[in-house]
């Protein structure tokens, strides 16, 4: 194993058919695969919001997988904002809608 990579924190909004199709659980599973911490929740406008933090290469793979979507989702748009400072999440959780 090499040196730990730089941490990267992103805020993602996924639009399309992403609610009532298991997308939050898919996101949670994907986060566990890539060792991502943060959270996911449905938004009132029908989109899904994700806060994710991990090593740069893991975040890259996580985002790539999220853009493909789960088997029953249909992604129409993905907006990504990169935070300038780490958010220091300790786990990845599914949150209730806000």
C-alpha positions as CSV (number, residue, x, y, z in Angstrom):
1,X,0.0,0.0,0.0
2,X,1.2,3.5,-0.9
3,X,0.8,6.8,0.8
4,X,-2.8,8.0,1.4
5,X,-4.1,10.2,-1.3
6,X,-5.4,13.7,-0.9
7,X,-9.0,13.8,0.5
8,X,-11.6,15.2,-1.8
9,X,-15.1,16.4,-0.7
10,X,-18.0,16.9,-3.2
11,X,-21.6,17.8,-3.1
12,X,-23.7,16.1,-5.9
13,X,-27.2,16.6,-7.1
14,X,-28.6,13.8,-9.3
15,X,-31.7,14.5,-11.4
16,X,-33.9,12.1,-13.4
17,X,-35.8,9.0,-12.3
18,X,-33.9,8.6,-9.0
19,X,-36.6,8.3,-6.3
20,X,-38.6,5.1,-5.5
21,X,-36.1,3.0,-7.5
22,X,-33.6,2.2,-4.7
23,X,-31.1,4.9,-5.7
24,X,-30.2,5.9,-2.2
25,X,-29.4,2.3,-1.2
26,X,-27.4,2.0,-4.5
27,X,-25.5,5.1,-3.5
28,X,-24.9,3.8,0.0
29,X,-23.6,0.4,-1.4
30,X,-21.3,2.3,-3.9
31,X,-20.0,4.5,-1.1
32,X,-19.0,1.4,0.9
33,X,-17.3,-0.2,-2.1
34,X,-15.1,2.9,-2.6
35,X,-14.6,3.8,1.1
36,X,-16.6,7.0,0.8
37,X,-18.0,8.8,3.8
38,X,-20.9,11.3,3.8
39,X,-24.6,11.0,3.2
40,X,-27.4,10.7,0.6
41,X,-31.0,11.9,0.8
42,X,-34.0,12.5,-1.4
43,X,-35.0,16.1,-2.1
44,X,-38.5,17.5,-2.4
45,X,-38.0,18.4,-6.0
46,X,-37.5,14.7,-7.0
47,X,-33.7,14.8,-7.1
48,X,-31.2,13.1,-4.9
49,X,-28.5,15.0,-3.0
50,X,-25.2,13.4,-2.0
51,X,-22.3,14.7,0.1
52,X,-19.2,12.5,-0.4
53,X,-15.7,12.5,0.9
54,X,-12.8,10.1,0.2
55,X,-9.5,9.8,-1.5
56,X,-9.4,11.5,-4.9
57,X,-9.2,8.3,-7.0
58,X,-12.1,6.7,-4.9
59,X,-14.2,9.8,-5.3
60,X,-13.6,9.7,-9.1
61,X,-14.8,6.1,-9.3
62,X,-17.7,6.8,-7.0
63,X,-18.9,9.7,-9.2
64,X,-18.4,7.6,-12.3
65,X,-20.6,4.9,-10.9
66,X,-23.3,7.3,-9.7
67,X,-23.4,8.9,-13.2
68,X,-24.2,5.4,-14.6
69,X,-27.0,5.0,-12.0
70,X,-28.7,2.0,-10.5
71,X,-30.5,-0.6,-12.7
72,X,-33.9,1.0,-12.2
73,X,-32.8,4.7,-12.3
74,X,-32.5,7.0,-15.3
75,X,-30.1,9.8,-14.8
76,X,-30.8,13.0,-16.7
77,X,-28.3,15.4,-15.0
78,X,-25.5,15.3,-12.4
79,X,-24.2,18.5,-10.8
80,X,-21.0,18.4,-8.8
81,X,-19.6,21.0,-6.5
82,X,-16.1,20.4,-5.0
83,X,-15.6,21.7,-1.5
84,X,-12.3,23.5,-0.8
85,X,-12.0,22.0,2.7
86,X,-12.6,18.5,4.0
87,X,-16.0,17.9,5.6
88,X,-14.7,15.2,8.0
89,X,-17.5,12.7,7.7
90,X,-16.9,9.5,9.6
91,X,-19.4,7.1,7.8
92,X,-21.8,7.1,4.9
93,X,-25.5,7.3,5.8
94,X,-28.9,7.4,4.2
95,X,-30.8,10.5,5.5
96,X,-34.4,11.3,5.4
97,X,-35.6,13.9,2.9
98,X,-35.1,17.5,3.7
